Amino acid sequence: MGSGLSATPLYGKKMIIETKYSLALTFIIFFNYILVLNAQSEIKGGQIFGTIDEYPTNQPVPYTNISLLNNEDSLVNGTVSDFEGNYKINKIPFGKYSLEITQLGYLDQKISDVEIRNGENLRIDISLKDYSYQYEETAKQEIANGDVEIWLGGLINNPSKIPDSLANSIHKKYGFRLVLIGCDPTGEDKHNAIIKEYLDKRNGENWEEKMNAELEVLENFYRCN
């Protein structure tokens, strides 16, 4: 006769143990998989990409140097833009950086506080200003400060300076000083174009004709090769 107690078959206990073991193994595999993904992400790092163009034409600027610098301004990585102005820097460890952009004929540019996170693709488009742009900015600053100059490009034949009497007369009548600068026609033209717009408003029409006779004396002071 039976005792009335039920017993779990041995094969049933074995199935329970195997199921628990399978669940534990699955968890371990999944956990290790996550660790591997994180490790791969860390190895892969981030990416900075974008285009280099010219302000204000938006034309691409090829073969531009892009340097990635750390907080100590030491070079970490770098690249050169392609013919269409595109650039890309890969495998950047997470952290904060700055970008330094240089190209012949353009003003250097530096972009600070560039932060990279693991696996992040960060787009930074950059517009470069022609080197002559600085002359326009100088002219605008002169107008803002009330200290306006007209630049005369040339090599001085006579080492003596422009006569003070002539310089003071022009400054008083027409609101600017004459400055001899050497032969830099691009800088002279860019700067003076902004200044002359301002002087046209200040002095009215035909002010240059009235001044020409006073400027003729300068012909013996400078020449451009």
PyRosetta script that sets phi, psi and omega in degrees:
from pyrosetta import init, pose_from_sequence

init()
pose = pose_from_sequence("MGSGLSATPLYGKKMIIETKYSLALTFIIFFNYILVLNAQSEIKGGQIFGTIDEYPTNQPVPYTNISLLNNEDSLVNGTVSDFEGNYKINKIPFGKYSLEITQLGYLDQKISDVEIRNGENLRIDISLKDYSYQYEETAKQEIANGDVEIWLGGLINNPSKIPDSLANSIHKKYGFRLVLIGCDPTGEDKHNAIIKEYLDKRNGENWEEKMNAELEVLENFYRCN")
pose.set_psi(1, 150.7)
pose.set_omega(1, -179.8)
pose.set_phi(2, -82.6)
pose.set_psi(2, 160.0)
pose.set_omega(2, -179.4)
pose.set_phi(3, -84.1)
pose.set_psi(3, -10.4)
pose.set_omega(3, -178.2)
pose.set_phi(4, 86.9)
pose.set_psi(4, -2.0)
pose.set_omega(4, 178.3)
pose.set_phi(5, -96.4)
pose.set_psi(5, 137.6)
pose.set_omega(5, 177.7)
pose.set_phi(6, -94.8)
pose.set_psi(6, 148.7)
pose.set_omega(6, 179.8)
pose.set_phi(7, -125.3)
pose.set_psi(7, 139.9)
pose.set_omega(7, 177.4)
pose.set_phi(8, -77.3)
pose.set_psi(8, 125.5)
pose.set_omega(8, -179.8)
pose.set_phi(9, -58.8)
pose.set_psi(9, 151.5)
pose.set_omega(9, -179.6)
pose.set_phi(10, -61.4)
pose.set_psi(10, -37.7)
pose.set_omega(10, -178.8)
pose.set_phi(11, -67.7)
pose.set_psi(11, -25.9)
pose.set_omega(11, 177.2)
pose.set_phi(12, -70.1)
pose.set_psi(12, -41.6)
pose.set_omega(12, 177.0)
pose.set_phi(13, -63.4)
pose.set_psi(13, -38.6)
pose.set_omega(13, 179.6)
pose.set_phi(14, -62.9)
pose.set_psi(14, -39.5)
pose.set_omega(14, 179.4)
pose.set_phi(15, -65.1)
pose.set_psi(15, -40.6)
pose.set_omega(15, -179.9)
pose.set_phi(16, -63.9)
pose.set_psi(16, -44.3)
pose.set_omega(16, 179.8)
pose.set_phi(17, -62.8)
pose.set_psi(17, -44.4)
pose.set_omega(17, -179.5)
pose.set_phi(18, -64.3)
pose.set_psi(18, -37.2)
pose.set_omega(18, 179.7)
pose.set_phi(19, -65.1)
pose.set_psi(19, -45.5)
pose.set_omega(19, 178.2)
pose.set_phi(20, -61.7)
pose.set_psi(20, -40.7)
pose.set_omega(20, 179.9)
pose.set_phi(21, -64.1)
pose.set_psi(21, -40.7)
pose.set_omega(21, -179.8)
pose.set_phi(22, -64.7)
pose.set_psi(22, -41.0)
pose.set_omega(22, 178.9)
pose.set_phi(23, -64.1)
pose.set_psi(23, -43.5)
pose.set_omega(23, 179.5)
pose.set_phi(24, -63.6)
pose.set_psi(24, -41.6)
pose.set_omega(24, -179.7)
pose.set_phi(25, -65.7)
pose.set_psi(25, -40.6)
pose.set_omega(25, 178.1)
pose.set_phi(26, -62.1)
pose.set_psi(26, -41.7)
pose.set_omega(26, 178.8)
pose.set_phi(27, -62.8)
pose.set_psi(27, -43.7)
pose.set_omega(27, -179.6)
pose.set_phi(28, -63.1)
pose.set_psi(28, -43.7)
pose.set_omega(28, 179.2)
pose.set_phi(29, -62.5)
pose.set_psi(29, -44.3)
pose.set_omega(29, 180.0)
pose.set_phi(30, -63.4)
pose.set_psi(30, -41.9)
pose.set_omega(30, 179.9)
pose.set_phi(31, -63.3)
pose.set_psi(31, -43.6)
pose.set_omega(31, 178.5)
pose.set_phi(32, -65.4)
pose.set_psi(32, -34.4)
pose.set_omega(32, 178.0)
pose.set_phi(33, -63.4)
pose.set_psi(33, -41.9)
pose.set_omega(33, 177.7)
pose.set_phi(34, -63.2)
pose.set_psi(34, -42.5)
pose.set_omega(34, 178.4)
pose.set_phi(35, -61.5)
pose.set_psi(35, -40.7)
pose.set_omega(35, 179.2)
pose.set_phi(36, -64.3)
pose.set_psi(36, -42.9)
pose.set_omega(36, 178.7)
pose.set_phi(37, -61.2)
pose.set_psi(37, -43.8)
pose.set_omega(37, 178.9)
pose.set_phi(38, -63.9)
pose.set_psi(38, -40.4)
pose.set_omega(38, 179.3)
pose.set_phi(39, -64.5)
pose.set_psi(39, -43.2)
pose.set_omega(39, 178.6)
pose.set_phi(40, -63.4)
pose.set_psi(40, -39.4)
pose.set_omega(40, 178.2)
pose.set_phi(41, -62.5)
pose.set_psi(41, -40.7)
pose.set_omega(41, -179.3)
pose.set_phi(42, -67.0)
pose.set_psi(42, -39.5)
pose.set_omega(42, 178.9)
pose.set_phi(43, -67.8)
pose.set_psi(43, -41.0)
pose.set_omega(43, -178.5)
pose.set_phi(44, -64.6)
pose.set_psi(44, -41.2)
pose.set_omega(44, -179.3)
pose.set_phi(45, 70.7)
pose.set_psi(45, -164.6)
pose.set_omega(45, -179.3)
pose.set_phi(46, -105.9)
pose.set_psi(46, -176.4)
pose.set_omega(46, -177.1)
pose.set_phi(47, -142.8)
pose.set_psi(47, 140.2)
pose.set_omega(47, 171.2)
pose.set_phi(48, -117.0)
pose.set_psi(48, 132.1)
pose.set_omega(48, 180.0)
pose.set_phi(49, -147.1)
pose.set_psi(49, 167.4)
pose.set_omega(49, 178.9)
pose.set_phi(50, 163.1)
pose.set_psi(50, -162.7)
pose.set_omega(50, 179.9)
pose.set_phi(51, -128.7)
pose.set_psi(51, 151.4)
pose.set_omega(51, 175.6)
pose.set_phi(52, -111.4)
pose.set_psi(52, 122.2)
pose.set_omega(52, 176.3)
pose.set_phi(53, -132.5)
pose.set_psi(53, 176.2)
pose.set_omega(53, -177.0)
pose.set_phi(54, -101.6)
pose.set_psi(54, 135.4)
pose.set_omega(54, 175.7)
pose.set_phi(55, -91.9)
pose.set_psi(55, 132.5)
pose.set_omega(55, 1.9)
pose.set_phi(56, -102.8)
pose.set_psi(56, 13.7)
pose.set_omega(56, -174.0)
pose.set_phi(57, -78.4)
pose.set_psi(57, -20.5)
pose.set_omega(57, -176.8)
pose.set_phi(58, 65.2)
pose.set_psi(58, 17.3)
pose.set_omega(58, 175.8)
pose.set_phi(59, -78.0)
pose.set_psi(59, 141.2)
pose.set_omega(59, -179.3)
pose.set_phi(60, -63.6)
pose.set_psi(60, 147.4)
pose.set_omega(60, 176.8)
pose.set_phi(61, -114.8)
pose.set_psi(61, 99.1)
pose.set_omega(61, -177.6)
pose.set_phi(62, -76.2)
pose.set_psi(62, 160.5)
pose.set_omega(62, 172.7)
pose.set_phi(63, 57.9)
pose.set_psi(63, 39.7)
pose.set_omega(63, 176.2)
pose.set_phi(64, -89.9)
pose.set_psi(64, 139.7)
pose.set_omega(64, 179.1)
pose.set_phi(65, -84.7)
pose.set_psi(65, 125.8)
pose.set_omega(65, 176.3)
pose.set_phi(66, -120.3)
pose.set_psi(66, 117.0)
pose.set_omega(66, -178.4)
pose.set_phi(67, -111.1)
pose.set_psi(67, 134.2)
pose.set_omega(67, 176.4)
pose.set_phi(68, -99.0)
pose.set_psi(68, 119.6)
pose.set_omega(68, -175.9)
pose.set_phi(69, -115.7)
pose.set_psi(69, 146.3)
pose.set_omega(69, 175.5)
pose.set_phi(70, -85.5)
pose.set_psi(70, -172.4)
pose.set_omega(70, -176.4)
pose.set_phi(71, -65.2)
pose.set_psi(71, -17.1)
pose.set_omega(71, 179.0)
pose.set_phi(72, -99.0)
pose.set_psi(72, 12.1)
pose.set_omega(72, -179.0)
pose.set_phi(73, 61.8)
pose.set_psi(73, 26.7)
pose.set_omega(73, 173.9)
pose.set_phi(74, -92.2)
pose.set_psi(74, 143.7)
pose.set_omega(74, -177.8)
pose.set_phi(75, -68.9)
pose.set_psi(75, 127.2)
pose.set_omega(75, 177.6)
pose.set_phi(76, -103.9)
pose.set_psi(76, -43.3)
pose.set_omega(76, -177.6)
pose.set_phi(77, -162.2)
pose.set_psi(77, 173.6)
pose.set_omega(77, 179.2)
pose.set_phi(78, -174.4)
pose.set_psi(78, 171.4)
pose.set_omega(78, 180.0)
pose.set_phi(79, -161.0)
pose.set_psi(79, 179.5)
pose.set_omega(79, 178.0)
pose.set_phi(80, -129.6)
pose.set_psi(80, 135.9)
pose.set_omega(80, -179.8)
pose.set_phi(81, -68.3)
pose.set_psi(81, 150.0)
pose.set_omega(81, -179.8)
pose.set_phi(82, -82.1)
pose.set_psi(82, -171.7)
pose.set_omega(82, -174.5)
pose.set_phi(83, -61.8)
pose.set_psi(83, -27.8)
pose.set_omega(83, -179.5)
pose.set_phi(84, -96.0)
pose.set_psi(84, 8.9)
pose.set_omega(84, 176.9)
pose.set_phi(85, 84.9)
pose.set_psi(85, 5.6)
pose.set_omega(85, -179.5)
pose.set_phi(86, -82.8)
pose.set_psi(86, 145.5)
pose.set_omega(86, 176.9)
pose.set_phi(87, -142.4)
pose.set_psi(87, 160.7)
pose.set_omega(87, 179.9)
pose.set_phi(88, -156.7)
pose.set_psi(88, 134.0)
pose.set_omega(88, 173.8)
pose.set_phi(89, -122.6)
pose.set_psi(89, 119.6)
pose.set_omega(89, -174.5)
pose.set_phi(90, -103.4)
pose.set_psi(90, 167.9)
pose.set_omega(90, 172.1)
pose.set_phi(91, 51.8)
pose.set_psi(91, 54.2)
pose.set_omega(91, 179.3)
pose.set_phi(92, -95.7)
pose.set_psi(92, 118.7)
pose.set_omega(92, 175.9)
pose.set_phi(93, -59.6)
pose.set_psi(93, 148.7)
pose.set_omega(93, -177.9)
pose.set_phi(94, -62.9)
pose.set_psi(94, 148.2)
pose.set_omega(94, -177.8)
pose.set_phi(95, 148.8)
pose.set_psi(95, -173.0)
pose.set_omega(95, -179.8)
pose.set_phi(96, -107.3)
pose.set_psi(96, 138.7)
pose.set_omega(96, -175.7)
pose.set_phi(97, -139.9)
pose.set_psi(97, 178.7)
pose.set_omega(97, 168.9)
pose.set_phi(98, -134.9)
pose.set_psi(98, 152.3)
pose.set_omega(98, 177.0)
pose.set_phi(99, -108.1)
pose.set_psi(99, 134.4)
pose.set_omega(99, 176.2)
pose.set_phi(100, -118.2)
pose.set_psi(100, 124.9)
pose.set_omega(100, -174.5)
pose.set_phi(101, -118.4)
pose.set_psi(101, 125.0)
pose.set_omega(101, -178.7)
pose.set_phi(102, -134.4)
pose.set_psi(102, 140.3)
pose.set_omega(102, 177.0)
pose.set_phi(103, -156.2)
pose.set_psi(103, 136.3)
pose.set_omega(103, -179.7)
pose.set_phi(104, -59.1)
pose.set_psi(104, 130.3)
pose.set_omega(104, 178.8)
pose.set_phi(105, 90.8)
pose.set_psi(105, -0.8)
pose.set_omega(105, -179.3)
pose.set_phi(106, -128.1)
pose.set_psi(106, 157.2)
pose.set_omega(106, 176.8)
pose.set_phi(107, -72.3)
pose.set_psi(107, 136.1)
pose.set_omega(107, 176.4)
pose.set_phi(108, -62.7)
pose.set_psi(108, 150.4)
pose.set_omega(108, -179.8)
pose.set_phi(109, -137.0)
pose.set_psi(109, 142.5)
pose.set_omega(109, 177.2)
pose.set_phi(110, -131.8)
pose.set_psi(110, 130.3)
pose.set_omega(110, 179.5)
pose.set_phi(111, -113.3)
pose.set_psi(111, 117.5)
pose.set_omega(111, -176.3)
pose.set_phi(112, -99.0)
pose.set_psi(112, 169.7)
pose.set_omega(112, 175.3)
pose.set_phi(113, 56.0)
pose.set_psi(113, 45.9)
pose.set_omega(113, 174.6)
pose.set_phi(114, -89.8)
pose.set_psi(114, 113.7)
pose.set_omega(114, -175.4)
pose.set_phi(115, -105.2)
pose.set_psi(115, 130.3)
pose.set_omega(115, 179.3)
pose.set_phi(116, -113.7)
pose.set_psi(116, 131.1)
pose.set_omega(116, 173.3)
pose.set_phi(117, -108.1)
pose.set_psi(117, 160.6)
pose.set_omega(117, -177.6)
pose.set_phi(118, -56.4)
pose.set_psi(118, 128.0)
pose.set_omega(118, 176.3)
pose.set_phi(119, 73.3)
pose.set_psi(119, 6.6)
pose.set_omega(119, -176.3)
pose.set_phi(120, -84.1)
pose.set_psi(120, 137.4)
pose.set_omega(120, 172.5)
pose.set_phi(121, -106.1)
pose.set_psi(121, 109.5)
pose.set_omega(121, -172.8)
pose.set_phi(122, -107.9)
pose.set_psi(122, 122.0)
pose.set_omega(122, 179.4)
pose.set_phi(123, -94.5)
pose.set_psi(123, 126.9)
pose.set_omega(123, 175.9)
pose.set_phi(124, -133.0)
pose.set_psi(124, 106.8)
pose.set_omega(124, 175.1)
pose.set_phi(125, -89.9)
pose.set_psi(125, 140.7)
pose.set_omega(125, -171.3)
pose.set_phi(126, -129.1)
pose.set_psi(126, 132.4)
pose.set_omega(126, 175.8)
pose.set_phi(127, -110.7)
pose.set_psi(127, 124.7)
pose.set_omega(127, -180.0)
pose.set_phi(128, -100.0)
pose.set_psi(128, 142.5)
pose.set_omega(128, 177.7)
pose.set_phi(129, -99.4)
pose.set_psi(129, 134.0)
pose.set_omega(129, 176.6)
pose.set_phi(130, -53.4)
pose.set_psi(130, 146.0)
pose.set_omega(130, -175.7)
pose.set_phi(131, -55.3)
pose.set_psi(131, -34.0)
pose.set_omega(131, -178.0)
pose.set_phi(132, -69.6)
pose.set_psi(132, -13.2)
pose.set_omega(132, -179.9)
pose.set_phi(133, -59.4)
pose.set_psi(133, -29.5)
pose.set_omega(133, -179.6)
pose.set_phi(134, -62.6)
pose.set_psi(134, -29.2)
pose.set_omega(134, 179.8)
pose.set_phi(135, -70.1)
pose.set_psi(135, -36.0)
pose.set_omega(135, 176.7)
pose.set_phi(136, -65.6)
pose.set_psi(136, -41.9)
pose.set_omega(136, 179.2)
pose.set_phi(137, -64.6)
pose.set_psi(137, -37.5)
pose.set_omega(137, 177.3)
pose.set_phi(138, -62.2)
pose.set_psi(138, -42.9)
pose.set_omega(138, -179.9)
pose.set_phi(139, -63.1)
pose.set_psi(139, -42.8)
pose.set_omega(139, 179.9)
pose.set_phi(140, -64.3)
pose.set_psi(140, -37.0)
pose.set_omega(140, 178.7)
pose.set_phi(141, -67.5)
pose.set_psi(141, -38.5)
pose.set_omega(141, 177.5)
pose.set_phi(142, -60.9)
pose.set_psi(142, -43.7)
pose.set_omega(142, 179.2)
pose.set_phi(143, -63.2)
pose.set_psi(143, -43.4)
pose.set_omega(143, -179.9)
pose.set_phi(144, -63.4)
pose.set_psi(144, -34.4)
pose.set_omega(144, -178.3)
pose.set_phi(145, -87.9)
pose.set_psi(145, -6.4)
pose.set_omega(145, -178.1)
pose.set_phi(146, 70.3)
pose.set_psi(146, 25.5)
pose.set_omega(146, -179.3)
pose.set_phi(147, -128.9)
pose.set_psi(147, 80.4)
pose.set_omega(147, -168.7)
pose.set_phi(148, -94.7)
pose.set_psi(148, 139.3)
pose.set_omega(148, 179.0)
pose.set_phi(149, -124.6)
pose.set_psi(149, 147.5)
pose.set_omega(149, 165.2)
pose.set_phi(150, -109.9)
pose.set_psi(150, 124.7)
pose.set_omega(150, -178.0)
pose.set_phi(151, -90.2)
pose.set_psi(151, 134.1)
pose.set_omega(151, 176.1)
pose.set_phi(152, -113.1)
pose.set_psi(152, 112.7)
pose.set_omega(152, -180.0)
pose.set_phi(153, -78.4)
pose.set_psi(153, 135.6)
pose.set_omega(153, 177.5)
pose.set_phi(154, 165.5)
pose.set_psi(154, 167.5)
pose.set_omega(154, 173.9)
pose.set_phi(155, -105.2)
pose.set_psi(155, 126.1)
pose.set_omega(155, -172.5)
pose.set_phi(156, -73.6)
pose.set_psi(156, 122.1)
pose.set_omega(156, 173.7)
pose.set_phi(157, -74.1)
pose.set_psi(157, -45.9)
pose.set_omega(157, -179.2)
pose.set_phi(158, -98.4)
pose.set_psi(158, 119.8)
pose.set_omega(158, -175.6)
pose.set_phi(159, -66.6)
pose.set_psi(159, -13.9)
pose.set_omega(159, 178.6)
pose.set_phi(160, -68.6)
pose.set_psi(160, 152.1)
pose.set_omega(160, -177.6)
pose.set_phi(161, -77.9)
pose.set_psi(161, 171.2)
pose.set_omega(161, 174.3)
pose.set_phi(162, -59.6)
pose.set_psi(162, 133.5)
pose.set_omega(162, -178.6)
pose.set_phi(163, -53.3)
pose.set_psi(163, 133.6)
pose.set_omega(163, -179.1)
pose.set_phi(164, -58.6)
pose.set_psi(164, -37.6)
pose.set_omega(164, -178.2)
pose.set_phi(165, -62.4)
pose.set_psi(165, -42.3)
pose.set_omega(165, 178.6)
pose.set_phi(166, -68.0)
pose.set_psi(166, -45.0)
pose.set_omega(166, -179.1)
pose.set_phi(167, -61.8)
pose.set_psi(167, -43.1)
pose.set_omega(167, -179.6)
pose.set_phi(168, -67.3)
pose.set_psi(168, -36.8)
pose.set_omega(168, 179.8)
pose.set_phi(169, -64.4)
pose.set_psi(169, -46.4)
pose.set_omega(169, -180.0)
pose.set_phi(170, -65.4)
pose.set_psi(170, -42.5)
pose.set_omega(170, -179.7)
pose.set_phi(171, -60.9)
pose.set_psi(171, -43.0)
pose.set_omega(171, -177.7)
pose.set_phi(172, -69.4)
pose.set_psi(172, -43.1)
pose.set_omega(172, -175.6)
pose.set_phi(173, -77.3)
pose.set_psi(173, -42.4)
pose.set_omega(173, -167.6)
pose.set_phi(174, -115.7)
pose.set_psi(174, -5.8)
pose.set_omega(174, 170.2)
pose.set_phi(175, 84.0)
pose.set_psi(175, 25.3)
pose.set_omega(175, 176.6)
pose.set_phi(176, -152.1)
pose.set_psi(176, 164.0)
pose.set_omega(176, 175.9)
pose.set_phi(177, -109.4)
pose.set_psi(177, 147.9)
pose.set_omega(177, 175.8)
pose.set_phi(178, -91.7)
pose.set_psi(178, 132.5)
pose.set_omega(178, -178.7)
pose.set_phi(179, -132.4)
pose.set_psi(179, 124.6)
pose.set_omega(179, 174.7)
pose.set_phi(180, -83.3)
pose.set_psi(180, 131.9)
pose.set_omega(180, -172.2)
pose.set_phi(181, -124.7)
pose.set_psi(181, -5.8)
pose.set_omega(181, -171.1)
pose.set_phi(182, 89.6)
pose.set_psi(182, 170.1)
pose.set_omega(182, -172.3)
pose.set_phi(183, -81.6)
pose.set_psi(183, 96.1)
pose.set_omega(183, 174.4)
pose.set_phi(184, -140.2)
pose.set_psi(184, 76.5)
pose.set_omega(184, -173.4)
pose.set_phi(185, -60.5)
pose.set_psi(185, -33.5)
pose.set_omega(185, 179.9)
pose.set_phi(186, -65.1)
pose.set_psi(186, -48.9)
pose.set_omega(186, 179.1)
pose.set_phi(187, -64.0)
pose.set_psi(187, -41.9)
pose.set_omega(187, 179.9)
pose.set_phi(188, -61.6)
pose.set_psi(188, -47.9)
pose.set_omega(188, -176.8)
pose.set_phi(189, -65.2)
pose.set_psi(189, -44.6)
pose.set_omega(189, -179.0)
pose.set_phi(190, -62.9)
pose.set_psi(190, -45.5)
pose.set_omega(190, -179.4)
pose.set_phi(191, -65.0)
pose.set_psi(191, -51.5)
pose.set_omega(191, -173.7)
pose.set_phi(192, -68.0)
pose.set_psi(192, -28.1)
pose.set_omega(192, 178.5)
pose.set_phi(193, -61.4)
pose.set_psi(193, -42.7)
pose.set_omega(193, 178.5)
pose.set_phi(194, -67.8)
pose.set_psi(194, -43.2)
pose.set_omega(194, -178.6)
pose.set_phi(195, -63.4)
pose.set_psi(195, -41.2)
pose.set_omega(195, -176.7)
pose.set_phi(196, -68.7)
pose.set_psi(196, -31.1)
pose.set_omega(196, 173.8)
pose.set_phi(197, -61.6)
pose.set_psi(197, -42.9)
pose.set_omega(197, 178.4)
pose.set_phi(198, -65.0)
pose.set_psi(198, -44.0)
pose.set_omega(198, -177.4)
pose.set_phi(199, -69.3)
pose.set_psi(199, -30.5)
pose.set_omega(199, 175.7)
pose.set_phi(200, -61.0)
pose.set_psi(200, -40.1)
pose.set_omega(200, 178.6)
pose.set_phi(201, -72.1)
pose.set_psi(201, -35.9)
pose.set_omega(201, -177.5)
pose.set_phi(202, -73.5)
pose.set_psi(202, -44.8)
pose.set_omega(202, -169.9)
pose.set_phi(203, -101.1)
pose.set_psi(203, -9.5)
pose.set_omega(203, 179.6)
pose.set_phi(204, 83.9)
pose.set_psi(204, -177.6)
pose.set_omega(204, -176.7)
pose.set_phi(205, -70.4)
pose.set_psi(205, 150.0)
pose.set_omega(205, 173.5)
pose.set_phi(206, 62.0)
pose.set_psi(206, 21.1)
pose.set_omega(206, -179.5)
pose.set_phi(207, -67.4)
pose.set_psi(207, -30.2)
pose.set_omega(207, -179.8)
pose.set_phi(208, -68.2)
pose.set_psi(208, -35.5)
pose.set_omega(208, 178.5)
pose.set_phi(209, -63.3)
pose.set_psi(209, -38.2)
pose.set_omega(209, 179.8)
pose.set_phi(210, -67.6)
pose.set_psi(210, -26.3)
pose.set_omega(210, -175.1)
pose.set_phi(211, -92.1)
pose.set_psi(211, -18.0)
pose.set_omega(211, -172.9)
pose.set_phi(212, -56.1)
pose.set_psi(212, -41.1)
pose.set_omega(212, -178.6)
pose.set_phi(213, -61.2)
pose.set_psi(213, -35.8)
pose.set_omega(213, 179.6)
pose.set_phi(214, -72.5)
pose.set_psi(214, -25.5)
pose.set_omega(214, -178.3)
pose.set_phi(215, -84.4)
pose.set_psi(215, -16.9)
pose.set_omega(215, -177.4)
pose.set_phi(216, -58.9)
pose.set_psi(216, -30.0)
pose.set_omega(216, -179.8)
pose.set_phi(217, -62.7)
pose.set_psi(217, -22.0)
pose.set_omega(217, -178.8)
pose.set_phi(218, -74.3)
pose.set_psi(218, -12.6)
pose.set_omega(218, -177.4)
pose.set_phi(219, -59.9)
pose.set_psi(219, -28.1)
pose.set_omega(219, 179.8)
pose.set_phi(220, -86.5)
pose.set_psi(220, 0.0)
pose.set_omega(220, -175.5)
pose.set_phi(221, -104.6)
pose.set_psi(221, -23.1)
pose.set_omega(221, -176.5)
pose.set_phi(222, -148.9)
pose.set_psi(222, 158.8)
pose.set_omega(222, 174.7)
pose.set_phi(223, -156.8)
pose.set_psi(223, 152.4)
pose.set_omega(223, 174.3)
pose.set_phi(224, -106.6)
pose.set_psi(224, 136.8)
pose.set_omega(224, 175.1)
pose.set_phi(225, -80.4)
pose.dump_pdb("model.pdb")
